Amino acid sequence: MQRHVLTVRRAAAALACTAALVSLTACQNGDDATESAGGSTPSKGAEASPAAEPNGIEKLSAKEIYDTGHKTNAEAGSFREQLTRGDTKTDLLVSATECVGSVKMAKGTFEVIRKGKDVWAKPDATLAKGFNAEMGTTLAADKWLHGTQDHPLMKGFASWCHQEQFAAPDTLSEKATKGKVTTVNGRQVVPVVMSAKGESVSWYVATTGKPYYVEQESTRDDMQDIVYSDFGKPVDAQAPSGPVVEAPKE
């Protein structure tokens, strides 16, 4: 029993570590994932309306711009998040209590649904086989697993939804500089830039309409590019149809 608890928690930790939104730090080894907030990247859905008025965000300091962008995203109540880092890609519609979408990694793909404390995840055959072989779990391929966020494995799947962005939007604690207003994907934005050891990350906040935090660009291999769009769109998470099995016992 003790060994099975360990393997389930290792599987959960592996998922959570990969899912962490890192600022200027990478995931650490071990059972606990390092959590820190990251940024975003605009999608076509985030393009500005022609009628959008200037909001004056570019007149603020770098910290104020960064903090305001994250707060504005949280206040939207929901948004679409599309993350890309190496072989990893996600497409998720999230709110503080709901999440629907998919996650694709080199080790496999899974779909995830969260509604309140309930979490469902459907790993593909590649992901299930990898976890079963490496960590002694018994995940069923292409079937929905069900559990709550109190279950370490289901918490690992749900961690990809990054719902901490609503309860505790990130604030800038490091030194950064403010750039000049520019255009990204047809939208006027102001960049906030942080550089360290020859690498940099740039965050962009919209200067028209609401000051949404819309893009992150980084030269670091351990940081993501993330697209935020569809601000305020209802998630409308529903329990899945088809075969559902309970997550492995701890």
N, C-alpha and C positions, 0 to 999 in steps of 0.2 A: 504493500500500500504506500509506504513512504517513497519508494522509487517512482511509483506512478504519479504521485503528487509532484515530485521534482520534475518529471518529464513534461507534464502538463504546464507547469509554471515556466519551464524553459521555452516551450513552444510559444507561450504568451509573451515572454520577454523578447523573443526573437521578432515577433510581430510588432510589438510596441516600440522596440528600438528602431526598426526600419521606418515606422510611422512617425517618429518624433519630428516635429518641426524645429530644426536646429537654426540658431542664429549664427554665431561664429564658433560653435563647438560641435564635435561629432558625437555619435552614440558611444557610450562606454560599454565595455564587456561586463557580463554578469547578469543576474536575474532582474535588476532594476534598470529601466530605460531612463536615460537622461532626457528630461523634457524642457524645451525652451522654445519660445515663440519664433516664428519666422515671418515671411512676407507673402507676396502674391504676384500674379502675373495676369494682365487683362486678357480676356478672350474677345471674340467678335461680339459676344452678347453684352460686353461692357462698354461698347462704343458710345460716345456722347450723343445726346439728342442735339439737333441743330439749334434748338431753342434754349439749350442750357446756358445759364448766366454765369459769369465769373463769380467765384466764391471768396477770393482774396487769400486763400490758404498759403500762397507763395510768399506772403508778407511776414509769416511767422518764422520762428527759429526752426532748425532742423528737428529738434526734439518735439516741439509743438506740432509740427507737420506730421511726424511719424505717429505720435500719440493720438492726434485727432483722426488720422486715417483709420487706425485700428478701432477706435471708439465708434466711428461712423459705421464701419462694417458690422460691428456688434449690434448697434442700434437698428440696423436693417432687419434684424430678427432671423434672417436666413439668407443663404447665398449658395451658389455653385462653386465648388473648389476643384480645380484640375491641377494636379501636381505632376511634375516631371523631374526625375533625377536618374540619369543613366538608363537602366533597363526598367525602371519603376515608373508607372503612370497610374494616376487615379482620376476618377470622374465621379464626384459625390455632390449631392444636394443635401445641405445640412442646416440644422437649427440648433437651439440649445437642448432640445429633447428628442429630435428626430434626425435620421440620416438614411439615405438610400443611394446606392451606386455600386461601383466596381473598383477593384484594385488589381493591377497587373504588375507582377514582379518577375525577376529572372527565375525564381523558384516556383512560380505558378501564379494562378489568378483566383480571386474569390469575389463573390458578390456579398454585400452586407446590407442589412436593414436594422435600424435601431428605432424603437418606439417606446419612449419612457425608459424603464429599466430593462425591458426585453430586448434581446439581441439575437438576430438570426444571421448566419453566415453560410455560404455555399462554396466550399473550395473545389477547384477542379481536380482532375486525377493527378496531375503533376504535383500540385501543392500537397494534397493529402498523402501521396506516396512518399514525398520527401520528409514530411513530418513524422509519418509512421516509422520510416526506416531510421531516421536520425534520433528521434526523441521518444520512441516507444509509445506514441499515442495511437489511437484507433479511429482516426477521422474517416468518415465515409465520403467518398468522392461523389461530386455532383448531387449531393443531397443536402438539404438545409439542416444545419445544426442550430439548436435553440438553447438559450440559457439567459441568465441575467448578467449584469455588469459585475455582480459579486463573484462570478466564476472567472478565474484568471485567464483562461483561453478566450472566452467570449469578450472579456475586457480588452484583450489584445487585439482582436478583430475590430472592436468598436473604437479603439484608440486612433484608428485612421480617420475618424470623423472630426477630430480636432475640435471638439465642442467646448473646450476651455476658452476658445476665442470669443465666445459670447459671455461667459461668466466673468472672465478676467482677461480682457483684451490686452495685448502686449504693450509695454511702454519702453522707450529707448533709454537704456542705462549706460551705454557706451558713447564715446565721443564720435560725432558724425558731422558731415558738412552738408550744406544745402546747395544744390545746383541751380542752373537756370531753367526756366520753364521750357519744355520741349513737347514734342508730339510723339505718342506711342500708339500704334494701331488706330490712328485717326482721332485720338483723344489728347487734349492738352493736360499735361501732368507736370509736377515739380518733383525732382529726384532728391532723395536723402541718401548720401553715400558714406559708407564706412570702409576703410582700407586697413589692412594689416598684413605684414610680411609679403608684400608684393601682390596680394589678392584683394579683391573688393566685392562688396555686395551693394546693390543700389535698390532702393525702394521708391516706388512712384505713387503719388497721391494726386487725384484728379483736381484740377484747378477750376473746373466748371461744374455746375450742378452741385450735388452733394459731394463733399470731399472724401470719396471712397478711396481706400487703399487698394490699388489695382494691379501693381506689378512688382515683382522681385526679379532682379538679374544678379547672378553671381558667377564668379570665375572659379569658385571652389567646387571640388568634386563631391564634397559631403553636404552640399547645400542644394535645395530644390529651386526650380522655377515653378511658380504657382499662379494659376489663373483664378481670379475671383470675378464672378458675373452673376446675373439673375438675382440681384439684390432684392430681398423681400418676397421672392417667389415661394409659395407654400410647398413644404416638403411632401405632405400627405402620405406618410409612411403607413404601410399596411402589412399585416402578417402575410407571409408567402403562401402561395398555393402549392400543392404537390407534396411529396414525401418530406416529413420533418422528423428528425431524431434528436434526442436530448444530448447535450454536450457530454463528453466523458466525465465521470465522477472524479473529484479531486482525490 
